[in-house]
């Protein structure tokens, strides 16, 4: 599922949607809108299967998986083998936040992608302006 999420993100960056193109749309002649749509539908299916699996496991084992996912703390039963999990260190969290903020800032600062339709409209409007100036002279 994580690989599918990564693929949706990457294909979204290279998608050339009409209203909201990705920042790298048209780069290297890649148009990944169709792949992005298909991968998004696959991801939706995987999420449904994942949630059903959590429900089945919770009911079958009588284990509170959802609160453990939210809080990061799982109360272990006395008959459950293994060691308790340790919490992640604060520096790890700070590094992850810094990296994600940096990537987000870089993506937001990208100039808008030019789609073929947008370029054609710009070229057409410039031609009309040139013709108007010639007509007025």
C-alpha positions in Angstrom: 0.0 0.0 0.0 2.9 2.4 0.7 4.3 1.7 -2.7 0.9 2.6 -4.3 0.8 5.8 -2.3 4.3 6.7 -3.5 3.2 5.9 -7.1 0.1 8.1 -6.8 2.2 11.0 -5.6 4.8 10.6 -8.3 2.3 10.3 -11.1 0.4 13.2 -9.7 3.5 15.4 -10.0 3.6 14.5 -13.7 -0.1 14.7 -14.4 -1.4 17.4 -16.7 -5.0 17.9 -15.5 -7.0 20.7 -17.1 -7.7 22.6 -13.8 -4.8 21.6 -11.6 -1.7 20.2 -13.5 1.2 18.8 -11.5 4.3 20.9 -11.2 6.3 18.7 -13.5 3.5 18.1 -16.1 5.0 18.0 -19.6 8.6 17.6 -18.3 10.5 14.9 -20.3 7.3 14.5 -22.4 5.6 12.6 -19.6 1.8 12.7 -19.3 0.8 10.4 -16.4 -2.8 11.5 -15.8 -4.2 8.1 -16.8 -1.7 6.2 -14.7 -2.5 8.6 -11.8 -6.2 7.9 -12.0 -5.7 4.1 -12.2 -3.3 4.1 -9.3 -5.7 6.2 -7.2 -8.5 3.7 -7.8 -6.2 0.9 -6.8 -5.2 2.8 -3.7 -8.9 3.3 -2.8 -9.4 -0.5 -3.1 -6.4 -1.2 -0.9 -7.6 1.2 1.8 -11.0 -0.7 1.8 -9.2 -4.0 2.1 -6.9 -2.6 4.9 -9.8 -1.3 6.9 -11.7 -4.6 6.6 -8.5 -6.4 7.7 -8.3 -4.2 10.8 -11.9 -4.8 11.6 -11.6 -8.6 11.2 -8.4 -8.7 13.3 -9.9 -6.5 16.0 -13.0 -8.7 16.3 -11.1 -12.0 15.9 -8.3 -11.3 18.5 -10.3 -8.9 20.6 -7.4 -6.4 20.3 -7.8 -2.7 20.2 -5.7 -2.0 17.1 -7.3 1.4 16.2 -6.4 3.1 19.5 -2.9 1.6 19.3 -2.5 3.1 15.8 -3.6 6.5 17.0 -1.7 6.8 20.2 1.3 4.5 19.4 0.8 2.7 22.7 -0.5 -0.9 22.7 -1.5 -2.7 25.9 -0.2 -6.2 25.6 -2.0 -9.1 27.0 -0.2 -11.2 29.6 -0.2 -14.2 27.2 1.2 -12.2 24.3 4.9 -12.9 23.6 7.5 -10.3 22.8 8.9 -7.1 24.1 7.0 -3.8 24.4 7.7 -1.4 21.5 9.6 1.8 22.3 8.5 5.2 21.2 10.3 7.0 18.4 12.9 9.6 19.4 12.1 13.3 19.1 15.0 14.0 16.8 13.5 11.4 14.3 10.2 13.3 14.4 11.9 16.6 13.9 14.0 15.4 10.9 10.9 13.9 9.3 8.9 17.2 9.7 11.8 19.2 8.4 12.2 17.0 5.3 8.5 17.0 4.5 8.2 20.8 4.9 11.3 21.3 2.6 9.8 19.0 -0.1 6.4 20.8 0.2 8.0 24.2 0.0 10.0 23.2 -3.1 6.9 21.8 -4.8 4.8 24.8 -4.0 7.4 27.2 -5.3 7.4 25.6 -8.7 6.0 27.7 -11.5 2.7 26.5 -12.9 3.0 23.9 -15.6 2.0 24.9 -19.1 -0.5 22.6 -20.7 -0.8 22.4 -24.5 -4.3 23.9 -24.2 -2.9 26.9 -22.2 -0.1 27.5 -24.6 -2.5 27.4 -27.6 -4.8 29.9 -25.9 -1.9 32.3 -25.1 -0.6 32.1 -28.6 -4.0 32.7 -30.0 -4.6 35.8 -27.8 -1.2 37.2 -28.8 -2.1 36.8 -32.5 -5.4 38.6 -31.9 -3.6 41.5 -30.2 -1.1 41.7 -33.0 -3.9 41.8 -35.6 -5.8 44.5 -33.6 -2.7 46.7 -33.5 -2.1 46.3 -37.3 -5.8 47.1 -38.0 -5.6 50.3 -36.0 -2.5 51.5 -37.8 
